[in-house]
Amino acid sequence: QVQLVESGGGLVPAGYSLTLSCAASGRTFSGHNMGWFRQAPGKEREFVAAITYNGGTADYGEAVKGRFTIYRDNAQITVYLQMNDLKPEDTAVYYCAAGILGLLRLSSRSSDYDYWGQGTQVTVSS
């Protein structure tokens, strides 16, 4: 069982940066790939980024490539999402998720993630 709590969201002007944190609890954190997803009002949940259990490999959604960076600290059982050059279209609720234990490949599908946080709101003004 993994519990996830996101923080770091807020209201920022376009072009600014934010770093989201996802604090986890549970003994198996270091065995899970981790992901970030987002959902804007009236839209489906969208894949943002994912990182392998050991932090060795990351993958990103097309909309955020080159601007966002996912990383993790297994000692602190926390995963982060550094977001640079934010745009109004990045406005959404951002969710942290823990991948199915033992799933080695990175996935952009929400069905490959077992545990979800409650989300943190990011609003980017134009």
C-alpha positions, 0 to 999 in steps of 0.5 A, spaced: 500 500 500 502 506 498 499 513 500 501 519 496 500 527 497 502 532 492 504 539 494 507 545 491 501 547 486 499 555 486 497 561 481 503 563 477 504 568 471 506 565 464 513 563 463 514 562 471 516 555 474 513 551 479 516 545 483 511 539 485 512 534 490 509 528 491 510 525 498 509 517 499 508 513 505 509 505 504 515 500 504 514 499 497 515 506 494 522 504 491 519 498 487 514 503 483 515 507 477 512 513 478 508 518 474 504 525 474 498 526 470 494 532 469 486 534 468 483 540 466 476 542 467 472 538 461 478 534 459 480 527 460 486 526 464 493 527 460 499 523 461 505 528 463 511 524 466 513 518 468 520 515 472 522 508 473 523 505 480 530 507 480 530 514 477 534 511 471 529 513 465 524 518 464 518 519 459 514 525 458 508 527 454 509 531 448 506 537 451 511 538 456 517 535 453 523 540 454 520 544 459 518 539 465 523 534 469 521 529 473 525 526 478 525 522 485 529 521 491 528 514 494 531 516 500 526 521 502 520 517 498 518 523 494 517 524 487 518 531 484 515 535 477 520 541 476 515 545 471 519 551 467 516 556 462 509 555 464 503 556 459 496 557 460 494 551 457 498 547 463 493 549 468 490 543 471 489 539 477 496 535 477 496 528 480 501 523 482 501 516 481 505 510 483 505 504 478 503 497 478 509 494 483 513 490 479 511 493 472 518 495 469 516 499 463 514 506 463 507 507 461 503 513 459 496 509 461 493 511 467 490 504 468 498 502 469 498 506 476 495 503 482 495 508 487 493 516 486 494 522 490 488 527 491 491 532 486 494 539 487 491 545 482 496 549 478 493 555 475 497 559 470 495 566 468 496 569 461 
